[in-house]
Amino acid sequence: MAFRIPKLIRSRDKPQVQNYMGGNAGDEVLFGSGATAAGKEVTPTSAMQLSAVYACVRVISETIASLPFSVYERTDSGHRKATDHSLYRLVHDEPNSEMTSFVWRESMLANLLIWGNAYAQIIRDGRNKIIAIYPLLSCNMRVYRSEDGELRYEYTNGKNGVATLMPEEVFAVPGLGFDGVRGYSPIAIEKNAIGLGIAAEEYGSNFFGNGATPAGILTHPNHVNDPAKLRAAWNAAYGGSKNSGKVAVLEEGMQFQQISIPNNEAQFLETRKFQVSEICRIYRVPPHMIGDLEHATFSNIEHQSISFAVHTIRPWLVRIEQAANKQLFNEEDKGRFYTQFNMDGLMRGDYKSRMEGYAIARQNGWMSANDIREKENENPIPDEMGGNAYLVNGNMISIEAAQAQMAAGGNKNGAEGVKTK
């Protein structure tokens, strides 16, 4: 099947502000519902300007993008890397003529972590063979069902207009959702927590920038004709986190009595720290991975990193692998070929722990010297030097062999062999 909409790969318009609510009904409801309880409107742009959100998105997307992503083939003897398959080069090295596999996966994950969905355009030749994969902006994609119940993807790409894509033309990876088709944006779901972080950051910036916070009681020596108007003018000039710290100018003998709580008593810094932990909780990222080392020690960082690989990275990998296996392979290849990330690098401990683990595997016969050297990116030892030999300790023998040895040597040693029923 020939590709029908080549325009999508020629223009890469940046997402406009009005498009940030996206085409998904769930995102429209969540992002379009106004300000948060903290008084701050949360959009993907404002959320990414919060350092904790940016750091969480970055560490997850870069970690997954840096892992080897390959195509494998199931064989009678196990499995092998299918380097001769046409998809291998696309997912492992170069999905299209404009970007590397790292950049492609990084952009897909950024969309997935912010908007809750990741999309890419699948380009096929006349023989239905995939020749390129281009990422699409999730905020410009609308998913719906046609009258016959089939999924359709409607993509808006700036001046190129709206294009409708068939399911075989889209590589879709939905995040956590309720219908299995569309994921919900974690930014939209948890916008109150992120809005509080934005408000606290803005308040702190204005407070330290201006040096004081006028908040308290205004007194006037004479009669005030319209106190409501005076209060409104004061609040407009000095109210809210964006106006905190401004220097007040008083006229006609007016006096200001400050009654606000000092920042240290209001636990301002504790609020900032808690919001970092709150955002880490949303993305399930250990705080030390985004630079918060308050509770990190040399003894627990390694285990936290392994926990990050198992409980944070692995679910995303499985989600991507299964989507790729379902959507990128034709019916003839399904079951025989599959995609898989290599997590060995993430699961590696320190050098001493790795060597102790390798020693156990080597001594008990399930790894050869070359198996170990391959994991450490070392050149193999020639076969004639025993590089592919599997060894076991001499004192680790089967019960049957022990019985045979004792039966054979029982008369010589004056001892009876072990008898069995």
C-alpha positions as CSV (number, residue, x, y, z in Angstrom):
1,M,0.0,0.0,0.0
2,A,1.5,3.3,-1.0
3,F,1.7,6.2,1.5
4,R,-1.2,8.6,0.9
5,I,-0.2,11.7,2.8
6,P,3.4,12.7,2.2
7,K,2.8,16.3,3.4
8,L,3.1,15.3,7.0
9,I,6.8,14.5,6.8
10,R,7.7,17.8,5.0
11,S,6.7,20.4,7.6
12,R,7.4,20.3,11.3
13,D,5.4,23.2,12.7
14,K,5.9,23.8,16.4
15,P,2.7,23.3,18.5
16,Q,0.7,26.5,18.9
17,V,-0.6,27.7,22.2
18,Q,-4.2,27.0,21.2
19,N,-3.3,23.5,20.4
20,Y,-2.0,22.6,23.8
21,M,-5.4,21.3,24.8
22,G,-5.0,18.6,22.2
23,G,-7.6,16.7,20.2
24,N,-8.4,14.1,22.8
25,A,-11.7,14.7,24.6
26,G,-10.2,13.8,28.0
27,D,-7.3,16.3,27.6
28,E,-9.7,19.0,26.5
29,V,-11.8,18.6,29.6
30,L,-8.8,18.5,31.9
31,F,-6.6,21.2,30.4
32,G,-9.5,23.4,29.5
33,S,-11.1,23.6,32.9
34,G,-9.4,26.9,34.0
35,A,-7.0,27.6,36.8
36,T,-6.0,25.2,39.5
37,A,-6.7,25.6,43.2
38,A,-3.5,27.4,43.6
39,G,-4.6,30.0,41.1
40,K,-2.3,29.0,38.3
41,E,-3.2,27.6,35.0
42,V,-1.3,24.5,34.1
43,T,-0.4,23.7,30.5
44,P,2.3,21.5,29.1
45,T,4.4,24.6,28.5
46,S,4.0,25.9,32.1
47,A,4.5,22.5,33.6
48,M,7.7,21.9,31.7
49,Q,9.0,25.2,33.0
50,L,8.9,23.7,36.5
51,S,12.3,22.1,37.0
52,A,11.1,19.0,38.7
53,V,8.7,18.1,35.8
54,Y,11.3,18.9,33.2
55,A,13.9,16.7,35.1
56,C,11.4,13.8,35.5
57,V,10.5,13.8,31.8
58,R,14.1,14.2,30.8
59,V,15.5,11.3,32.9
60,I,12.8,8.9,31.8
61,S,12.9,9.8,28.1
62,E,16.7,9.9,27.9
63,T,17.1,6.6,29.8
64,I,14.7,4.7,27.5
65,A,16.2,6.4,24.4
66,S,19.7,5.3,25.4
67,L,18.8,1.6,25.8
68,P,19.6,-0.7,22.8
69,F,16.3,-1.4,20.9
70,S,16.5,-4.4,18.5
71,V,14.5,-6.8,16.5
72,Y,14.9,-10.5,17.5
73,E,13.9,-13.7,15.8
74,R,12.7,-16.9,17.6
75,T,14.6,-19.9,16.4
76,D,14.7,-23.6,17.3
77,S,17.8,-23.0,19.4
78,G,16.5,-19.9,21.2
79,H,16.6,-16.4,19.6
80,R,19.0,-14.2,17.7
81,K,19.2,-10.6,16.6
82,A,17.4,-10.3,13.3
83,T,19.9,-7.8,11.8
84,D,18.7,-8.8,8.3
85,H,15.1,-7.8,9.0
86,S,14.0,-4.5,7.4
87,L,12.8,-3.1,10.8
88,Y,16.1,-3.7,12.5
89,R,17.8,-0.6,11.1
90,L,14.7,1.6,11.6
91,V,14.2,0.9,15.3
92,H,17.9,0.4,16.2
93,D,19.7,3.0,14.2
94,E,17.7,5.4,11.9
95,P,13.9,5.4,11.8
96,N,13.9,8.1,9.1
97,S,16.2,10.3,7.2
98,E,16.0,13.2,9.7
99,M,16.8,11.7,13.1
100,T,18.5,8.9,14.9
101,S,16.8,6.2,16.9
102,F,17.7,8.0,20.2
103,V,16.1,11.2,19.1
104,W,13.0,9.5,17.8
105,R,12.4,7.5,21.0
106,E,13.2,10.6,23.1
107,S,10.6,12.7,21.3
108,M,8.0,9.8,21.5
109,L,8.6,9.5,25.3
110,A,8.4,13.2,25.8
111,N,5.0,13.3,24.2
112,L,3.9,10.2,26.1
113,L,4.9,11.6,29.5
114,I,3.4,15.1,28.9
115,W,0.2,14.4,26.8
116,G,-0.3,10.7,27.8
117,N,0.0,9.5,24.2
118,A,2.7,9.0,21.6
119,Y,2.1,8.8,17.9
120,A,4.3,8.3,14.9
121,Q,3.6,8.1,11.2
122,I,4.3,4.8,9.5
123,I,5.5,5.3,5.9
124,R,5.2,2.2,3.6
125,D,6.2,1.5,0.0
126,G,4.1,0.0,-2.7
127,R,4.8,-3.5,-1.3
128,N,3.5,-2.5,2.2
129,K,7.0,-2.6,3.6
130,I,7.8,0.0,6.3
131,I,10.5,2.4,5.1
132,A,10.3,5.2,7.6
133,I,8.8,6.2,11.0
134,Y,8.2,9.9,11.9
135,P,7.1,11.1,15.3
136,L,3.9,13.3,15.4
137,L,2.9,15.9,17.9
138,S,0.3,14.4,20.3
139,C,-1.3,17.7,20.9
140,N,-2.3,17.9,17.2
141,M,-3.8,14.4,17.1
142,R,-7.5,13.5,17.5
143,V,-8.6,9.9,17.8
144,Y,-12.1,8.9,17.0
145,R,-14.1,6.0,15.5
146,S,-15.7,6.0,12.1
147,E,-19.3,5.0,11.4
148,D,-18.2,1.4,11.0
149,G,-16.4,1.4,14.4
150,E,-12.9,1.5,13.1
151,L,-10.3,3.8,14.6
152,R,-9.3,6.9,12.8
153,Y,-6.5,9.4,13.5
154,E,-7.0,13.0,12.5
155,Y,-3.8,15.0,12.5
156,T,-3.6,18.8,12.2
157,N,-0.3,20.1,10.9
158,G,-0.4,23.9,10.7
159,K,-0.8,25.3,7.2
160,N,-0.9,21.8,5.7
161,G,-4.4,21.3,7.1
162,V,-6.0,18.2,8.6
163,A,-5.2,14.7,7.4
164,T,-7.0,11.5,8.3
165,L,-4.7,8.5,8.9
166,M,-5.7,4.9,8.9
167,P,-4.6,2.6,11.8
168,E,-2.0,0.9,9.7
169,E,-0.4,4.4,9.1
170,V,0.0,5.3,12.7
171,F,2.3,3.8,15.4
172,A,0.3,4.7,18.6
173,V,1.5,4.1,22.2
174,P,-1.3,5.1,24.7
175,G,-0.4,5.8,28.3
176,L,-2.6,5.1,31.3
177,G,-6.2,5.4,30.3
178,F,-9.7,3.9,30.7
179,D,-10.5,2.7,27.2
180,G,-7.3,1.2,26.0
181,V,-7.1,3.7,23.1
182,R,-6.3,7.0,24.6
183,G,-4.1,7.8,27.6
184,Y,-4.7,10.6,30.0
185,S,-2.0,13.3,30.5
186,P,-0.3,13.0,33.9
187,I,0.1,16.8,33.8
188,A,-3.6,17.3,33.4
189,I,-4.6,14.6,36.0
190,E,-2.3,16.1,38.6
191,K,-2.5,19.7,37.6
192,N,-3.3,20.9,41.2
193,A,-0.1,19.5,42.5
194,I,1.9,21.0,39.7
195,G,0.0,24.3,40.0
196,L,1.0,24.5,43.6
197,G,4.6,24.0,42.6
198,I,4.4,26.7,40.0
199,A,2.8,29.1,42.5
200,A,5.4,28.4,45.1
201,E,8.2,28.9,42.6
202,E,6.7,32.2,41.4
203,Y,6.1,33.4,44.9
204,G,9.7,32.7,45.9
205,S,11.1,34.3,42.8
206,N,9.1,37.5,43.5
207,F,9.8,37.5,47.2
208,F,13.6,37.3,46.8
209,G,13.6,39.6,43.8
210,N,11.8,42.4,45.7
211,G,12.9,41.8,49.2
212,A,9.7,42.3,51.1
213,T,6.0,41.3,51.3
214,P,3.5,44.1,52.0
215,A,0.6,42.2,53.6
216,G,-1.4,43.4,56.6
217,I,-3.6,46.3,57.6
218,L,-3.9,49.8,56.0
219,T,-4.8,52.7,58.4
220,H,-5.7,56.2,57.4
221,P,-5.8,59.2,59.8
222,N,-9.0,60.6,58.1
223,H,-12.2,59.2,56.7
224,V,-12.0,57.0,53.7
225,N,-14.9,57.6,51.3
226,D,-14.6,54.3,49.4
227,P,-12.6,51.6,51.4
228,A,-13.6,48.9,48.9
229,K,-12.1,50.8,46.0
230,L,-8.9,51.4,48.1
231,R,-8.7,47.7,49.0
232,A,-9.2,46.7,45.4
233,A,-6.5,49.1,44.2
234,W,-4.1,47.8,46.8
235,N,-4.8,44.1,45.9
236,A,-4.4,44.8,42.2
237,A,-1.0,46.4,42.9
238,Y,0.4,44.1,45.6
239,G,-1.9,41.1,45.8
240,G,-1.1,37.6,44.5
241,S,2.2,35.7,44.2
242,K,3.3,37.6,41.1
243,N,3.2,40.9,43.0
244,S,4.8,39.7,46.2
245,G,7.7,41.8,47.4
246,K,6.8,45.0,45.6
247,V,7.6,48.2,47.6
248,A,4.4,50.1,48.6
249,V,4.0,53.9,48.3
250,L,1.7,55.4,51.0
251,E,0.1,58.8,50.8
252,E,-1.9,61.2,53.0
253,G,-0.5,59.8,56.2
254,M,-1.6,56.2,55.5
255,Q,0.2,53.5,57.5
256,F,0.7,49.8,56.8
257,Q,0.9,47.3,59.6
258,Q,2.4,44.0,58.5
259,I,0.7,40.9,59.9
260,S,1.8,38.3,57.4
261,I,3.6,35.2,58.6
262,P,7.4,35.1,57.9
263,N,8.4,32.7,55.2
264,N,10.3,30.5,57.5
265,E,7.3,30.2,59.8
266,A,5.0,29.6,56.8
267,Q,7.3,26.6,55.9
268,F,7.9,28.0,52.4
269,L,11.0,26.0,51.8
270,E,9.3,22.9,53.1
271,T,6.5,23.4,50.6
272,R,9.0,23.7,47.8
273,K,10.7,20.4,48.8
274,F,7.3,18.6,49.2
275,Q,6.3,19.6,45.7
276,V,9.4,18.1,44.3
277,S,8.6,14.9,46.0
278,E,5.0,15.2,44.8
279,I,6.1,15.5,41.2
280,C,8.5,12.6,41.6
281,R,5.6,10.6,42.9
282,I,3.6,11.4,39.8
283,Y,6.3,10.1,37.5
284,R,7.6,7.4,40.0
285,V,11.2,8.8,39.8
286,P,13.5,8.6,42.8
287,P,14.3,12.1,44.0
288,H,18.0,11.6,43.8
289,M,17.7,11.0,40.0
290,I,16.6,14.7,39.5
291,G,19.2,16.1,41.9
292,D,17.4,15.9,45.3
293,L,20.0,14.1,47.4
294,E,18.5,15.0,50.8
295,H,17.6,11.4,51.6
296,A,20.1,9.7,49.4
297,T,23.1,7.7,50.8
298,F,25.9,5.7,49.3
299,S,24.2,2.5,50.6
300,N,20.8,3.1,49.0
301,I,21.4,4.9,45.8
302,E,22.3,1.8,43.9
303,H,19.2,0.0,45.1
304,Q,17.0,3.0,44.3
305,S,18.5,3.1,40.8
306,I,17.7,-0.6,40.3
307,S,14.2,0.0,41.6
308,F,13.9,2.9,39.1
309,A,14.8,0.5,36.3
310,V,12.3,-2.2,37.5
311,H,9.3,-0.2,38.6
312,T,9.6,2.9,36.4
313,I,11.4,2.1,33.2
314,R,10.4,-1.5,32.7
315,P,6.6,-0.8,32.4
316,W,7.2,1.9,29.8
317,L,9.5,-0.5,27.9
318,V,6.9,-3.3,27.9
319,R,4.2,-0.8,26.7
320,I,6.4,0.3,23.8
321,E,7.6,-3.3,22.9
322,Q,4.1,-4.7,22.8
323,A,2.8,-1.7,20.7
324,A,5.7,-2.2,18.3
325,N,5.1,-6.0,18.0
326,K,1.4,-5.4,17.3
327,Q,1.7,-2.5,14.9
328,L,5.0,-2.8,13.0
329,F,5.1,-6.4,12.0
330,N,2.8,-8.0,9.4
331,E,0.8,-11.1,10.2
332,E,3.5,-13.4,8.7
333,D,6.2,-12.0,11.0
334,K,4.1,-11.9,14.2
335,G,5.2,-14.6,16.7
336,R,8.4,-15.1,14.9
337,F,10.0,-11.6,15.1
338,Y,9.7,-9.3,18.0
339,T,11.3,-6.1,19.4
340,Q,13.0,-5.9,22.8
341,F,15.0,-3.4,24.8
342,N,18.2,-4.5,26.5
343,M,18.0,-3.5,30.2
344,D,21.3,-5.1,31.2
345,G,23.0,-1.8,31.5
346,L,20.4,-0.4,33.9
347,M,20.4,-3.5,36.1
348,R,24.2,-3.6,36.5
349,G,25.4,-3.0,40.0
350,D,28.9,-1.8,41.0
351,Y,32.0,-3.5,39.7
352,K,32.5,-5.7,42.8
353,S,28.9,-6.9,42.8
354,R,29.0,-7.7,39.1
355,M,32.2,-9.7,39.4
356,E,30.8,-11.7,42.3
357,G,27.7,-12.5,40.3
358,Y,29.7,-13.5,37.3
359,A,31.8,-15.8,39.5
360,I,28.8,-17.6,40.8
361,A,27.4,-18.0,37.3
362,R,30.8,-19.2,36.0
363,Q,31.4,-21.7,38.8
364,N,27.9,-23.2,38.5
365,G,28.1,-23.6,34.7
366,W,25.3,-21.3,33.3
367,M,27.8,-18.7,31.9
368,S,31.0,-19.1,29.9
369,A,33.9,-16.7,29.9
370,N,32.7,-15.2,26.6
371,D,29.1,-14.8,27.9
372,I,30.6,-12.7,30.7
373,R,32.9,-10.7,28.4
374,E,30.0,-9.9,26.1
375,K,28.1,-8.3,28.9
376,E,31.2,-6.3,29.8
377,N,31.8,-5.2,26.2
378,E,35.0,-7.2,26.0
379,N,36.4,-9.1,23.0
380,P,35.8,-12.9,23.1
381,I,38.4,-15.4,24.1
382,P,39.2,-17.9,21.2
383,D,37.3,-21.2,21.4
384,E,40.5,-23.2,21.6
385,M,41.4,-21.3,24.8
386,G,38.2,-22.3,26.4
387,G,36.3,-19.1,25.9
388,N,33.0,-20.9,25.2
389,A,33.5,-23.7,27.7
390,Y,30.9,-24.2,30.5
391,L,32.6,-25.3,33.8
392,V,31.4,-26.5,37.2
393,N,33.1,-27.1,40.5
394,G,34.4,-30.6,40.9
395,N,32.7,-31.2,44.2
396,M,29.3,-30.3,42.7
397,I,28.2,-33.7,41.3
398,S,24.9,-35.4,40.9
399,I,23.6,-37.9,43.5
400,E,23.7,-40.7,40.9
401,A,27.4,-40.0,40.3
402,A,28.1,-40.0,44.0
403,Q,26.4,-43.3,44.4
404,A,28.4,-44.8,41.6
405,Q,31.7,-43.5,43.0
406,M,30.9,-44.9,46.5
407,A,29.8,-48.2,45.1
408,A,33.0,-48.5,43.1
409,G,35.3,-47.5,45.9
410,G,33.4,-49.1,48.8
411,N,35.4,-52.4,48.9
412,K,38.7,-50.6,48.7
413,N,37.9,-48.2,51.5
414,G,36.2,-50.8,53.7
415,A,32.9,-48.8,53.4
416,E,29.7,-49.8,51.9
417,G,28.2,-47.8,49.0
418,V,25.0,-45.9,49.3
419,K,22.1,-48.1,48.6
420,T,18.9,-47.0,47.0
421,K,15.5,-48.7,46.9
